[in-house]
Amino acid sequence: MKKILTALAMTALLTACSSNDTETKPVATQSGIPNLGGRSEAELLTDCQIDIQNKLSNPRSMDIIYSDLKYKKEVNHELWLQFYAKNQLNAESKHTGMCEFDDNGKLLSSKFE
């Protein structure tokens, strides 16, 4: 009896969770950047972070301020971010970075100051 009730409960749960609605709604992103080439904001940000980290003197110290993500549509798509990182002397400072993506979500360039 307990197995039957468990099976019925699981069936009811799966039925309630399934949806016949095939309409997709755009997901709001922190920066406002659209999905580029099917790539999400998180994937684009990860590519950007890795590329900038490779240019830092202390890559593991990078600490992104996620509330300051910004998107600009120029010739290509620009994702702007602010982050803290330590320099060669282990002093932490705030930086602004920018990564440029094409319409397919390919990282074209990155820079920071």
Phi and psi restraints in degrees (range 20) as a CNS / XPLOR table:
assign (resid 1 and name C) (resid 2 and name N)
       (resid 2 and name CA) (resid 2 and name C) 1.0 -64.3 20.0 2
assign (resid 2 and name N) (resid 2 and name CA)
       (resid 2 and name C) (resid 3 and name N) 1.0 -37.9 20.0 2
assign (resid 2 and name C) (resid 3 and name N)
       (resid 3 and name CA) (resid 3 and name C) 1.0 -66.5 20.0 2
assign (resid 3 and name N) (resid 3 and name CA)
       (resid 3 and name C) (resid 4 and name N) 1.0 -36.7 20.0 2
assign (resid 3 and name C) (resid 4 and name N)
       (resid 4 and name CA) (resid 4 and name C) 1.0 -67.3 20.0 2
assign (resid 4 and name N) (resid 4 and name CA)
       (resid 4 and name C) (resid 5 and name N) 1.0 -44.4 20.0 2
assign (resid 4 and name C) (resid 5 and name N)
       (resid 5 and name CA) (resid 5 and name C) 1.0 -63.6 20.0 2
assign (resid 5 and name N) (resid 5 and name CA)
       (resid 5 and name C) (resid 6 and name N) 1.0 -39.6 20.0 2
assign (resid 5 and name C) (resid 6 and name N)
       (resid 6 and name CA) (resid 6 and name C) 1.0 -63.2 20.0 2
assign (resid 6 and name N) (resid 6 and name CA)
       (resid 6 and name C) (resid 7 and name N) 1.0 -43.6 20.0 2
assign (resid 6 and name C) (resid 7 and name N)
       (resid 7 and name CA) (resid 7 and name C) 1.0 -63.8 20.0 2
assign (resid 7 and name N) (resid 7 and name CA)
       (resid 7 and name C) (resid 8 and name N) 1.0 -42.3 20.0 2
assign (resid 7 and name C) (resid 8 and name N)
       (resid 8 and name CA) (resid 8 and name C) 1.0 -64.7 20.0 2
assign (resid 8 and name N) (resid 8 and name CA)
       (resid 8 and name C) (resid 9 and name N) 1.0 -40.9 20.0 2
assign (resid 8 and name C) (resid 9 and name N)
       (resid 9 and name CA) (resid 9 and name C) 1.0 -64.5 20.0 2
assign (resid 9 and name N) (resid 9 and name CA)
       (resid 9 and name C) (resid 10 and name N) 1.0 -41.9 20.0 2
assign (resid 9 and name C) (resid 10 and name N)
       (resid 10 and name CA) (resid 10 and name C) 1.0 -64.3 20.0 2
assign (resid 10 and name N) (resid 10 and name CA)
       (resid 10 and name C) (resid 11 and name N) 1.0 -41.2 20.0 2
assign (resid 10 and name C) (resid 11 and name N)
       (resid 11 and name CA) (resid 11 and name C) 1.0 -63.3 20.0 2
assign (resid 11 and name N) (resid 11 and name CA)
       (resid 11 and name C) (resid 12 and name N) 1.0 -43.4 20.0 2
assign (resid 11 and name C) (resid 12 and name N)
       (resid 12 and name CA) (resid 12 and name C) 1.0 -63.8 20.0 2
assign (resid 12 and name N) (resid 12 and name CA)
       (resid 12 and name C) (resid 13 and name N) 1.0 -40.6 20.0 2
assign (resid 12 and name C) (resid 13 and name N)
       (resid 13 and name CA) (resid 13 and name C) 1.0 -65.0 20.0 2
assign (resid 13 and name N) (resid 13 and name CA)
       (resid 13 and name C) (resid 14 and name N) 1.0 -45.5 20.0 2
assign (resid 13 and name C) (resid 14 and name N)
       (resid 14 and name CA) (resid 14 and name C) 1.0 -64.8 20.0 2
assign (resid 14 and name N) (resid 14 and name CA)
       (resid 14 and name C) (resid 15 and name N) 1.0 -37.9 20.0 2
assign (resid 14 and name C) (resid 15 and name N)
       (resid 15 and name CA) (resid 15 and name C) 1.0 -66.2 20.0 2
assign (resid 15 and name N) (resid 15 and name CA)
       (resid 15 and name C) (resid 16 and name N) 1.0 -41.6 20.0 2
assign (resid 15 and name C) (resid 16 and name N)
       (resid 16 and name CA) (resid 16 and name C) 1.0 -67.2 20.0 2
assign (resid 16 and name N) (resid 16 and name CA)
       (resid 16 and name C) (resid 17 and name N) 1.0 -32.7 20.0 2
assign (resid 16 and name C) (resid 17 and name N)
       (resid 17 and name CA) (resid 17 and name C) 1.0 -81.9 20.0 2
assign (resid 17 and name N) (resid 17 and name CA)
       (resid 17 and name C) (resid 18 and name N) 1.0 -24.6 20.0 2
assign (resid 17 and name C) (resid 18 and name N)
       (resid 18 and name CA) (resid 18 and name C) 1.0 -76.3 20.0 2
assign (resid 18 and name N) (resid 18 and name CA)
       (resid 18 and name C) (resid 19 and name N) 1.0 152.6 20.0 2
assign (resid 18 and name C) (resid 19 and name N)
       (resid 19 and name CA) (resid 19 and name C) 1.0 -133.2 20.0 2
assign (resid 19 and name N) (resid 19 and name CA)
       (resid 19 and name C) (resid 20 and name N) 1.0 136.3 20.0 2
assign (resid 19 and name C) (resid 20 and name N)
       (resid 20 and name CA) (resid 20 and name C) 1.0 -89.5 20.0 2
assign (resid 20 and name N) (resid 20 and name CA)
       (resid 20 and name C) (resid 21 and name N) 1.0 -7.2 20.0 2
assign (resid 20 and name C) (resid 21 and name N)
       (resid 21 and name CA) (resid 21 and name C) 1.0 -79.3 20.0 2
assign (resid 21 and name N) (resid 21 and name CA)
       (resid 21 and name C) (resid 22 and name N) 1.0 114.3 20.0 2
assign (resid 21 and name C) (resid 22 and name N)
       (resid 22 and name CA) (resid 22 and name C) 1.0 -94.0 20.0 2
assign (resid 22 and name N) (resid 22 and name CA)
       (resid 22 and name C) (resid 23 and name N) 1.0 0.9 20.0 2
assign (resid 22 and name C) (resid 23 and name N)
       (resid 23 and name CA) (resid 23 and name C) 1.0 -70.4 20.0 2
assign (resid 23 and name N) (resid 23 and name CA)
       (resid 23 and name C) (resid 24 and name N) 1.0 129.7 20.0 2
assign (resid 23 and name C) (resid 24 and name N)
       (resid 24 and name CA) (resid 24 and name C) 1.0 -102.5 20.0 2
assign (resid 24 and name N) (resid 24 and name CA)
       (resid 24 and name C) (resid 25 and name N) 1.0 141.7 20.0 2
assign (resid 24 and name C) (resid 25 and name N)
       (resid 25 and name CA) (resid 25 and name C) 1.0 -112.5 20.0 2
assign (resid 25 and name N) (resid 25 and name CA)
       (resid 25 and name C) (resid 26 and name N) 1.0 139.6 20.0 2
assign (resid 25 and name C) (resid 26 and name N)
       (resid 26 and name CA) (resid 26 and name C) 1.0 -65.5 20.0 2
assign (resid 26 and name N) (resid 26 and name CA)
       (resid 26 and name C) (resid 27 and name N) 1.0 141.3 20.0 2
assign (resid 26 and name C) (resid 27 and name N)
       (resid 27 and name CA) (resid 27 and name C) 1.0 -89.9 20.0 2
assign (resid 27 and name N) (resid 27 and name CA)
       (resid 27 and name C) (resid 28 and name N) 1.0 130.9 20.0 2
assign (resid 27 and name C) (resid 28 and name N)
       (resid 28 and name CA) (resid 28 and name C) 1.0 -68.7 20.0 2
assign (resid 28 and name N) (resid 28 and name CA)
       (resid 28 and name C) (resid 29 and name N) 1.0 134.7 20.0 2
assign (resid 28 and name C) (resid 29 and name N)
       (resid 29 and name CA) (resid 29 and name C) 1.0 -109.1 20.0 2
assign (resid 29 and name N) (resid 29 and name CA)
       (resid 29 and name C) (resid 30 and name N) 1.0 160.8 20.0 2
assign (resid 29 and name C) (resid 30 and name N)
       (resid 30 and name CA) (resid 30 and name C) 1.0 -62.6 20.0 2
assign (resid 30 and name N) (resid 30 and name CA)
       (resid 30 and name C) (resid 31 and name N) 1.0 -42.1 20.0 2
assign (resid 30 and name C) (resid 31 and name N)
       (resid 31 and name CA) (resid 31 and name C) 1.0 -92.1 20.0 2
assign (resid 31 and name N) (resid 31 and name CA)
       (resid 31 and name C) (resid 32 and name N) 1.0 -21.2 20.0 2
assign (resid 31 and name C) (resid 32 and name N)
       (resid 32 and name CA) (resid 32 and name C) 1.0 94.3 20.0 2
assign (resid 32 and name N) (resid 32 and name CA)
       (resid 32 and name C) (resid 33 and name N) 1.0 0.2 20.0 2
assign (resid 32 and name C) (resid 33 and name N)
       (resid 33 and name CA) (resid 33 and name C) 1.0 -70.3 20.0 2
assign (resid 33 and name N) (resid 33 and name CA)
       (resid 33 and name C) (resid 34 and name N) 1.0 135.1 20.0 2
assign (resid 33 and name C) (resid 34 and name N)
       (resid 34 and name CA) (resid 34 and name C) 1.0 -77.2 20.0 2
assign (resid 34 and name N) (resid 34 and name CA)
       (resid 34 and name C) (resid 35 and name N) 1.0 165.0 20.0 2
assign (resid 34 and name C) (resid 35 and name N)
       (resid 35 and name CA) (resid 35 and name C) 1.0 -67.1 20.0 2
assign (resid 35 and name N) (resid 35 and name CA)
       (resid 35 and name C) (resid 36 and name N) 1.0 125.5 20.0 2
assign (resid 35 and name C) (resid 36 and name N)
       (resid 36 and name CA) (resid 36 and name C) 1.0 -108.7 20.0 2
assign (resid 36 and name N) (resid 36 and name CA)
       (resid 36 and name C) (resid 37 and name N) 1.0 118.5 20.0 2
assign (resid 36 and name C) (resid 37 and name N)
       (resid 37 and name CA) (resid 37 and name C) 1.0 60.6 20.0 2
assign (resid 37 and name N) (resid 37 and name CA)
       (resid 37 and name C) (resid 38 and name N) 1.0 31.6 20.0 2
assign (resid 37 and name C) (resid 38 and name N)
       (resid 38 and name CA) (resid 38 and name C) 1.0 77.6 20.0 2
assign (resid 38 and name N) (resid 38 and name CA)
       (resid 38 and name C) (resid 39 and name N) 1.0 8.3 20.0 2
assign (resid 38 and name C) (resid 39 and name N)
       (resid 39 and name CA) (resid 39 and name C) 1.0 -98.5 20.0 2
assign (resid 39 and name N) (resid 39 and name CA)
       (resid 39 and name C) (resid 40 and name N) 1.0 134.3 20.0 2
assign (resid 39 and name C) (resid 40 and name N)
       (resid 40 and name CA) (resid 40 and name C) 1.0 -78.3 20.0 2
assign (resid 40 and name N) (resid 40 and name CA)
       (resid 40 and name C) (resid 41 and name N) 1.0 169.3 20.0 2
assign (resid 40 and name C) (resid 41 and name N)
       (resid 41 and name CA) (resid 41 and name C) 1.0 -59.2 20.0 2
assign (resid 41 and name N) (resid 41 and name CA)
       (resid 41 and name C) (resid 42 and name N) 1.0 -40.3 20.0 2
assign (resid 41 and name C) (resid 42 and name N)
       (resid 42 and name CA) (resid 42 and name C) 1.0 -62.7 20.0 2
assign (resid 42 and name N) (resid 42 and name CA)
       (resid 42 and name C) (resid 43 and name N) 1.0 -40.8 20.0 2
assign (resid 42 and name C) (resid 43 and name N)
       (resid 43 and name CA) (resid 43 and name C) 1.0 -67.3 20.0 2
assign (resid 43 and name N) (resid 43 and name CA)
       (resid 43 and name C) (resid 44 and name N) 1.0 -41.4 20.0 2
assign (resid 43 and name C) (resid 44 and name N)
       (resid 44 and name CA) (resid 44 and name C) 1.0 -65.5 20.0 2
assign (resid 44 and name N) (resid 44 and name CA)
       (resid 44 and name C) (resid 45 and name N) 1.0 -43.0 20.0 2
assign (resid 44 and name C) (resid 45 and name N)
       (resid 45 and name CA) (resid 45 and name C) 1.0 -64.0 20.0 2
assign (resid 45 and name N) (resid 45 and name CA)
       (resid 45 and name C) (resid 46 and name N) 1.0 -38.2 20.0 2
assign (resid 45 and name C) (resid 46 and name N)
       (resid 46 and name CA) (resid 46 and name C) 1.0 -63.5 20.0 2
assign (resid 46 and name N) (resid 46 and name CA)
       (resid 46 and name C) (resid 47 and name N) 1.0 -44.3 20.0 2
assign (resid 46 and name C) (resid 47 and name N)
       (resid 47 and name CA) (resid 47 and name C) 1.0 -59.7 20.0 2
assign (resid 47 and name N) (resid 47 and name CA)
       (resid 47 and name C) (resid 48 and name N) 1.0 -43.0 20.0 2
assign (resid 47 and name C) (resid 48 and name N)
       (resid 48 and name CA) (resid 48 and name C) 1.0 -63.5 20.0 2
assign (resid 48 and name N) (resid 48 and name CA)
       (resid 48 and name C) (resid 49 and name N) 1.0 -47.5 20.0 2
assign (resid 48 and name C) (resid 49 and name N)
       (resid 49 and name CA) (resid 49 and name C) 1.0 -59.5 20.0 2
assign (resid 49 and name N) (resid 49 and name CA)
       (resid 49 and name C) (resid 50 and name N) 1.0 -47.0 20.0 2
assign (resid 49 and name C) (resid 50 and name N)
       (resid 50 and name CA) (resid 50 and name C) 1.0 -62.7 20.0 2
assign (resid 50 and name N) (resid 50 and name CA)
       (resid 50 and name C) (resid 51 and name N) 1.0 -42.1 20.0 2
assign (resid 50 and name C) (resid 51 and name N)
       (resid 51 and name CA) (resid 51 and name C) 1.0 -65.0 20.0 2
assign (resid 51 and name N) (resid 51 and name CA)
       (resid 51 and name C) (resid 52 and name N) 1.0 -42.0 20.0 2
assign (resid 51 and name C) (resid 52 and name N)
       (resid 52 and name CA) (resid 52 and name C) 1.0 -70.4 20.0 2
assign (resid 52 and name N) (resid 52 and name CA)
       (resid 52 and name C) (resid 53 and name N) 1.0 -40.4 20.0 2
assign (resid 52 and name C) (resid 53 and name N)
       (resid 53 and name CA) (resid 53 and name C) 1.0 -57.4 20.0 2
assign (resid 53 and name N) (resid 53 and name CA)
       (resid 53 and name C) (resid 54 and name N) 1.0 -37.0 20.0 2
assign (resid 53 and name C) (resid 54 and name N)
       (resid 54 and name CA) (resid 54 and name C) 1.0 -65.1 20.0 2
assign (resid 54 and name N) (resid 54 and name CA)
       (resid 54 and name C) (resid 55 and name N) 1.0 -15.2 20.0 2
assign (resid 54 and name C) (resid 55 and name N)
       (resid 55 and name CA) (resid 55 and name C) 1.0 -100.5 20.0 2
assign (resid 55 and name N) (resid 55 and name CA)
       (resid 55 and name C) (resid 56 and name N) 1.0 -7.9 20.0 2
assign (resid 55 and name C) (resid 56 and name N)
       (resid 56 and name CA) (resid 56 and name C) 1.0 -84.8 20.0 2
assign (resid 56 and name N) (resid 56 and name CA)
       (resid 56 and name C) (resid 57 and name N) 1.0 151.2 20.0 2
assign (resid 56 and name C) (resid 57 and name N)
       (resid 57 and name CA) (resid 57 and name C) 1.0 -74.1 20.0 2
assign (resid 57 and name N) (resid 57 and name CA)
       (resid 57 and name C) (resid 58 and name N) 1.0 -25.7 20.0 2
assign (resid 57 and name C) (resid 58 and name N)
       (resid 58 and name CA) (resid 58 and name C) 1.0 -132.0 20.0 2
assign (resid 58 and name N) (resid 58 and name CA)
       (resid 58 and name C) (resid 59 and name N) 1.0 77.5 20.0 2
assign (resid 58 and name C) (resid 59 and name N)
       (resid 59 and name CA) (resid 59 and name C) 1.0 -56.6 20.0 2
assign (resid 59 and name N) (resid 59 and name CA)
       (resid 59 and name C) (resid 60 and name N) 1.0 -36.4 20.0 2
assign (resid 59 and name C) (resid 60 and name N)
       (resid 60 and name CA) (resid 60 and name C) 1.0 -70.9 20.0 2
assign (resid 60 and name N) (resid 60 and name CA)
       (resid 60 and name C) (resid 61 and name N) 1.0 -12.8 20.0 2
assign (resid 60 and name C) (resid 61 and name N)
       (resid 61 and name CA) (resid 61 and name C) 1.0 -85.4 20.0 2
assign (resid 61 and name N) (resid 61 and name CA)
       (resid 61 and name C) (resid 62 and name N) 1.0 -5.2 20.0 2
assign (resid 61 and name C) (resid 62 and name N)
       (resid 62 and name CA) (resid 62 and name C) 1.0 -62.4 20.0 2
assign (resid 62 and name N) (resid 62 and name CA)
       (resid 62 and name C) (resid 63 and name N) 1.0 125.3 20.0 2
assign (resid 62 and name C) (resid 63 and name N)
       (resid 63 and name CA) (resid 63 and name C) 1.0 -131.5 20.0 2
assign (resid 63 and name N) (resid 63 and name CA)
       (resid 63 and name C) (resid 64 and name N) 1.0 101.1 20.0 2
assign (resid 63 and name C) (resid 64 and name N)
       (resid 64 and name CA) (resid 64 and name C) 1.0 -74.5 20.0 2
assign (resid 64 and name N) (resid 64 and name CA)
       (resid 64 and name C) (resid 65 and name N) 1.0 139.2 20.0 2
assign (resid 64 and name C) (resid 65 and name N)
       (resid 65 and name CA) (resid 65 and name C) 1.0 -92.8 20.0 2
assign (resid 65 and name N) (resid 65 and name CA)
       (resid 65 and name C) (resid 66 and name N) 1.0 93.0 20.0 2
assign (resid 65 and name C) (resid 66 and name N)
       (resid 66 and name CA) (resid 66 and name C) 1.0 -64.1 20.0 2
assign (resid 66 and name N) (resid 66 and name CA)
       (resid 66 and name C) (resid 67 and name N) 1.0 -26.0 20.0 2
assign (resid 66 and name C) (resid 67 and name N)
       (resid 67 and name CA) (resid 67 and name C) 1.0 -72.5 20.0 2
assign (resid 67 and name N) (resid 67 and name CA)
       (resid 67 and name C) (resid 68 and name N) 1.0 -11.3 20.0 2
assign (resid 67 and name C) (resid 68 and name N)
       (resid 68 and name CA) (resid 68 and name C) 1.0 -104.4 20.0 2
assign (resid 68 and name N) (resid 68 and name CA)
       (resid 68 and name C) (resid 69 and name N) 1.0 16.2 20.0 2
assign (resid 68 and name C) (resid 69 and name N)
       (resid 69 and name CA) (resid 69 and name C) 1.0 -68.0 20.0 2
assign (resid 69 and name N) (resid 69 and name CA)
       (resid 69 and name C) (resid 70 and name N) 1.0 137.2 20.0 2
assign (resid 69 and name C) (resid 70 and name N)
       (resid 70 and name CA) (resid 70 and name C) 1.0 -137.1 20.0 2
assign (resid 70 and name N) (resid 70 and name CA)
       (resid 70 and name C) (resid 71 and name N) 1.0 149.9 20.0 2
assign (resid 70 and name C) (resid 71 and name N)
       (resid 71 and name CA) (resid 71 and name C) 1.0 -122.6 20.0 2
assign (resid 71 and name N) (resid 71 and name CA)
       (resid 71 and name C) (resid 72 and name N) 1.0 136.6 20.0 2
assign (resid 71 and name C) (resid 72 and name N)
       (resid 72 and name CA) (resid 72 and name C) 1.0 -132.8 20.0 2
assign (resid 72 and name N) (resid 72 and name CA)
       (resid 72 and name C) (resid 73 and name N) 1.0 134.2 20.0 2
assign (resid 72 and name C) (resid 73 and name N)
       (resid 73 and name CA) (resid 73 and name C) 1.0 -99.7 20.0 2
assign (resid 73 and name N) (resid 73 and name CA)
       (resid 73 and name C) (resid 74 and name N) 1.0 107.1 20.0 2
assign (resid 73 and name C) (resid 74 and name N)
       (resid 74 and name CA) (resid 74 and name C) 1.0 -109.8 20.0 2
assign (resid 74 and name N) (resid 74 and name CA)
       (resid 74 and name C) (resid 75 and name N) 1.0 -137.7 20.0 2
assign (resid 74 and name C) (resid 75 and name N)
       (resid 75 and name CA) (resid 75 and name C) 1.0 -60.2 20.0 2
assign (resid 75 and name N) (resid 75 and name CA)
       (resid 75 and name C) (resid 76 and name N) 1.0 -42.5 20.0 2
assign (resid 75 and name C) (resid 76 and name N)
       (resid 76 and name CA) (resid 76 and name C) 1.0 -117.7 20.0 2
assign (resid 76 and name N) (resid 76 and name CA)
       (resid 76 and name C) (resid 77 and name N) 1.0 -169.2 20.0 2
assign (resid 76 and name C) (resid 77 and name N)
       (resid 77 and name CA) (resid 77 and name C) 1.0 -97.2 20.0 2
assign (resid 77 and name N) (resid 77 and name CA)
       (resid 77 and name C) (resid 78 and name N) 1.0 127.2 20.0 2
assign (resid 77 and name C) (resid 78 and name N)
       (resid 78 and name CA) (resid 78 and name C) 1.0 -112.2 20.0 2
assign (resid 78 and name N) (resid 78 and name CA)
       (resid 78 and name C) (resid 79 and name N) 1.0 129.6 20.0 2
assign (resid 78 and name C) (resid 79 and name N)
       (resid 79 and name CA) (resid 79 and name C) 1.0 -111.1 20.0 2
assign (resid 79 and name N) (resid 79 and name CA)
       (resid 79 and name C) (resid 80 and name N) 1.0 116.1 20.0 2
assign (resid 79 and name C) (resid 80 and name N)
       (resid 80 and name CA) (resid 80 and name C) 1.0 -103.3 20.0 2
assign (resid 80 and name N) (resid 80 and name CA)
       (resid 80 and name C) (resid 81 and name N) 1.0 140.2 20.0 2
assign (resid 80 and name C) (resid 81 and name N)
       (resid 81 and name CA) (resid 81 and name C) 1.0 -146.0 20.0 2
assign (resid 81 and name N) (resid 81 and name CA)
       (resid 81 and name C) (resid 82 and name N) 1.0 157.0 20.0 2
assign (resid 81 and name C) (resid 82 and name N)
       (resid 82 and name CA) (resid 82 and name C) 1.0 -116.9 20.0 2
assign (resid 82 and name N) (resid 82 and name CA)
       (resid 82 and name C) (resid 83 and name N) 1.0 146.6 20.0 2
assign (resid 82 and name C) (resid 83 and name N)
       (resid 83 and name CA) (resid 83 and name C) 1.0 -156.0 20.0 2
assign (resid 83 and name N) (resid 83 and name CA)
       (resid 83 and name C) (resid 84 and name N) 1.0 160.8 20.0 2
assign (resid 83 and name C) (resid 84 and name N)
       (resid 84 and name CA) (resid 84 and name C) 1.0 -102.9 20.0 2
assign (resid 84 and name N) (resid 84 and name CA)
       (resid 84 and name C) (resid 85 and name N) 1.0 144.6 20.0 2
assign (resid 84 and name C) (resid 85 and name N)
       (resid 85 and name CA) (resid 85 and name C) 1.0 -154.8 20.0 2
assign (resid 85 and name N) (resid 85 and name CA)
       (resid 85 and name C) (resid 86 and name N) 1.0 154.0 20.0 2
assign (resid 85 and name C) (resid 86 and name N)
       (resid 86 and name CA) (resid 86 and name C) 1.0 -94.9 20.0 2
assign (resid 86 and name N) (resid 86 and name CA)
       (resid 86 and name C) (resid 87 and name N) 1.0 144.4 20.0 2
assign (resid 86 and name C) (resid 87 and name N)
       (resid 87 and name CA) (resid 87 and name C) 1.0 -92.2 20.0 2
assign (resid 87 and name N) (resid 87 and name CA)
       (resid 87 and name C) (resid 88 and name N) 1.0 -168.3 20.0 2
assign (resid 87 and name C) (resid 88 and name N)
       (resid 88 and name CA) (resid 88 and name C) 1.0 -61.7 20.0 2
assign (resid 88 and name N) (resid 88 and name CA)
       (resid 88 and name C) (resid 89 and name N) 1.0 -27.4 20.0 2
assign (resid 88 and name C) (resid 89 and name N)
       (resid 89 and name CA) (resid 89 and name C) 1.0 -91.7 20.0 2
assign (resid 89 and name N) (resid 89 and name CA)
       (resid 89 and name C) (resid 90 and name N) 1.0 7.7 20.0 2
assign (resid 89 and name C) (resid 90 and name N)
       (resid 90 and name CA) (resid 90 and name C) 1.0 69.1 20.0 2
assign (resid 90 and name N) (resid 90 and name CA)
       (resid 90 and name C) (resid 91 and name N) 1.0 20.8 20.0 2
assign (resid 90 and name C) (resid 91 and name N)
       (resid 91 and name CA) (resid 91 and name C) 1.0 -92.4 20.0 2
assign (resid 91 and name N) (resid 91 and name CA)
       (resid 91 and name C) (resid 92 and name N) 1.0 132.3 20.0 2
assign (resid 91 and name C) (resid 92 and name N)
       (resid 92 and name CA) (resid 92 and name C) 1.0 -87.9 20.0 2
assign (resid 92 and name N) (resid 92 and name CA)
       (resid 92 and name C) (resid 93 and name N) 1.0 136.8 20.0 2
assign (resid 92 and name C) (resid 93 and name N)
       (resid 93 and name CA) (resid 93 and name C) 1.0 -141.5 20.0 2
assign (resid 93 and name N) (resid 93 and name CA)
       (resid 93 and name C) (resid 94 and name N) 1.0 159.9 20.0 2
assign (resid 93 and name C) (resid 94 and name N)
       (resid 94 and name CA) (resid 94 and name C) 1.0 -91.6 20.0 2
assign (resid 94 and name N) (resid 94 and name CA)
       (resid 94 and name C) (resid 95 and name N) 1.0 138.3 20.0 2
assign (resid 94 and name C) (resid 95 and name N)
       (resid 95 and name CA) (resid 95 and name C) 1.0 -129.5 20.0 2
assign (resid 95 and name N) (resid 95 and name CA)
       (resid 95 and name C) (resid 96 and name N) 1.0 158.1 20.0 2
assign (resid 95 and name C) (resid 96 and name N)
       (resid 96 and name CA) (resid 96 and name C) 1.0 -116.0 20.0 2
assign (resid 96 and name N) (resid 96 and name CA)
       (resid 96 and name C) (resid 97 and name N) 1.0 130.9 20.0 2
assign (resid 96 and name C) (resid 97 and name N)
       (resid 97 and name CA) (resid 97 and name C) 1.0 -123.9 20.0 2
assign (resid 97 and name N) (resid 97 and name CA)
       (resid 97 and name C) (resid 98 and name N) 1.0 157.6 20.0 2
assign (resid 97 and name C) (resid 98 and name N)
       (resid 98 and name CA) (resid 98 and name C) 1.0 -142.7 20.0 2
assign (resid 98 and name N) (resid 98 and name CA)
       (resid 98 and name C) (resid 99 and name N) 1.0 134.0 20.0 2
assign (resid 98 and name C) (resid 99 and name N)
       (resid 99 and name CA) (resid 99 and name C) 1.0 -121.8 20.0 2
assign (resid 99 and name N) (resid 99 and name CA)
       (resid 99 and name C) (resid 100 and name N) 1.0 139.8 20.0 2
assign (resid 99 and name C) (resid 100 and name N)
       (resid 100 and name CA) (resid 100 and name C) 1.0 -112.1 20.0 2
assign (resid 100 and name N) (resid 100 and name CA)
       (resid 100 and name C) (resid 101 and name N) 1.0 129.6 20.0 2
assign (resid 100 and name C) (resid 101 and name N)
       (resid 101 and name CA) (resid 101 and name C) 1.0 -122.6 20.0 2
assign (resid 101 and name N) (resid 101 and name CA)
       (resid 101 and name C) (resid 102 and name N) 1.0 151.1 20.0 2
assign (resid 101 and name C) (resid 102 and name N)
       (resid 102 and name CA) (resid 102 and name C) 1.0 -87.9 20.0 2
assign (resid 102 and name N) (resid 102 and name CA)
       (resid 102 and name C) (resid 103 and name N) 1.0 -177.7 20.0 2
assign (resid 102 and name C) (resid 103 and name N)
       (resid 103 and name CA) (resid 103 and name C) 1.0 -65.0 20.0 2
assign (resid 103 and name N) (resid 103 and name CA)
       (resid 103 and name C) (resid 104 and name N) 1.0 -18.7 20.0 2
assign (resid 103 and name C) (resid 104 and name N)
       (resid 104 and name CA) (resid 104 and name C) 1.0 -94.0 20.0 2
assign (resid 104 and name N) (resid 104 and name CA)
       (resid 104 and name C) (resid 105 and name N) 1.0 2.3 20.0 2
assign (resid 104 and name C) (resid 105 and name N)
       (resid 105 and name CA) (resid 105 and name C) 1.0 85.4 20.0 2
assign (resid 105 and name N) (resid 105 and name CA)
       (resid 105 and name C) (resid 106 and name N) 1.0 12.0 20.0 2
assign (resid 105 and name C) (resid 106 and name N)
       (resid 106 and name CA) (resid 106 and name C) 1.0 -81.7 20.0 2
assign (resid 106 and name N) (resid 106 and name CA)
       (resid 106 and name C) (resid 107 and name N) 1.0 131.1 20.0 2
assign (resid 106 and name C) (resid 107 and name N)
       (resid 107 and name CA) (resid 107 and name C) 1.0 -71.6 20.0 2
assign (resid 107 and name N) (resid 107 and name CA)
       (resid 107 and name C) (resid 108 and name N) 1.0 121.7 20.0 2
assign (resid 107 and name C) (resid 108 and name N)
       (resid 108 and name CA) (resid 108 and name C) 1.0 -95.7 20.0 2
assign (resid 108 and name N) (resid 108 and name CA)
       (resid 108 and name C) (resid 109 and name N) 1.0 -40.0 20.0 2
assign (resid 108 and name C) (resid 109 and name N)
       (resid 109 and name CA) (resid 109 and name C) 1.0 -162.7 20.0 2
assign (resid 109 and name N) (resid 109 and name CA)
       (resid 109 and name C) (resid 110 and name N) 1.0 162.6 20.0 2
assign (resid 109 and name C) (resid 110 and name N)
       (resid 110 and name CA) (resid 110 and name C) 1.0 -146.3 20.0 2
assign (resid 110 and name N) (resid 110 and name CA)
       (resid 110 and name C) (resid 111 and name N) 1.0 152.6 20.0 2
assign (resid 110 and name C) (resid 111 and name N)
       (resid 111 and name CA) (resid 111 and name C) 1.0 -155.2 20.0 2
assign (resid 111 and name N) (resid 111 and name CA)
       (resid 111 and name C) (resid 112 and name N) 1.0 161.8 20.0 2
assign (resid 111 and name C) (resid 112 and name N)
       (resid 112 and name CA) (resid 112 and name C) 1.0 -153.4 20.0 2
assign (resid 112 and name N) (resid 112 and name CA)
       (resid 112 and name C) (resid 113 and name N) 1.0 160.0 20.0 2
